[in-house]
């Protein structure tokens, strides 16, 4: 099968099955979806859909994540130090202390 498909052409039946098997094999070997899309001349969404239909287990995104997961990934030395407890503010006379 040719590596590059005609842009916008429908891929159905046996040709789709062969393409799905080839893309899945390359993806399982470490190729990214974006690389596969570039090499076949298809969109990222098309390759993602074909891989999903073929039953491939998609990898998570690379790079930094947001929020709690990112904070947990940082080494302890880089995390901010715990703040020291602040001294209590004096209360005006006549008001009970909490």
N, C-alpha and C positions, 0 to 999 in steps of 0.2 A: 504494500500500500504506500502511496506517496506520502511523504511527511507533511507536506502542505496541502490543505484542502482548498478547493475553490471557495472564496469568501461568499458567505450567504447560501451556499448549496446545502440542501437537506441531506442529512446522513441518517439512513434508515436501514432496517433489516439487518442482514448479515454484515454489511459494511459498518454499521453502527456498533455491532457486537465486537467486530475485530478491532475497531478504533478504541472501544472501551477497554478491551483486554490489553492493548498496547499501552494506552495511557496509564492504566492501573499498574502495569508492570514497571513502567518508568517512574511513576509516583512512589510506588513501594520501594523502589531502589534509591529514592532520595530527591528526585526532581521536584521542583516547586510547581504549583498550579500555574503561576505566571510564566515560568519557563516553558511548560507544556503548551500553554496558550500561544506563546510567541512562535514556537517551533511548528505548530499545526496551522497557524494563521486564523485561529478561532478566538473567541472572547474568553476572558477569565470565567465568566458565568457559565458558558457552554461547557468548558472543561470541568468546572466544579460540579455541574449537573450530571455529566457523564460519569464522573468518578463516584458520585453519590449513588447513581442508578446501578453502578457495577458492584456496589457493596464495599467499596474501599473505606477504611477507617481514616478519616481526614485528621491531619496533624493540627495542633493549635498554632496560633500565630506566633511568630518570633518577636523579639524585641521587648521593650519595657511594657509592663502592664500598669494599670492604674490602681490606686487605692490600697487596701489592706494587703493584697497579694504582693504588691511591689515592696511595701514596707517590710514584709516578712522575708523577702529575698535579700535585703541589704544585710551585710555583715554587721555584727553587734557594734563594732568600733565606729561605724558611720552613722548609727542611729543617734538622735539627739539625747543628751543626758536628761535624766529625770529632774524636774525642777525641785528645788529645795522648798520646804513648806515656808510660807510667809508668816512673819510675826503678826499676831492679831492686832487689829487696830483698836486703839482705846475707845471704849464706849462712853457716850455722854453720861453724866451722873444721873442716877435715878432710873436707868434702864437696865433690865436684867441681862446677864451674859447668856448667850446661847449654849 
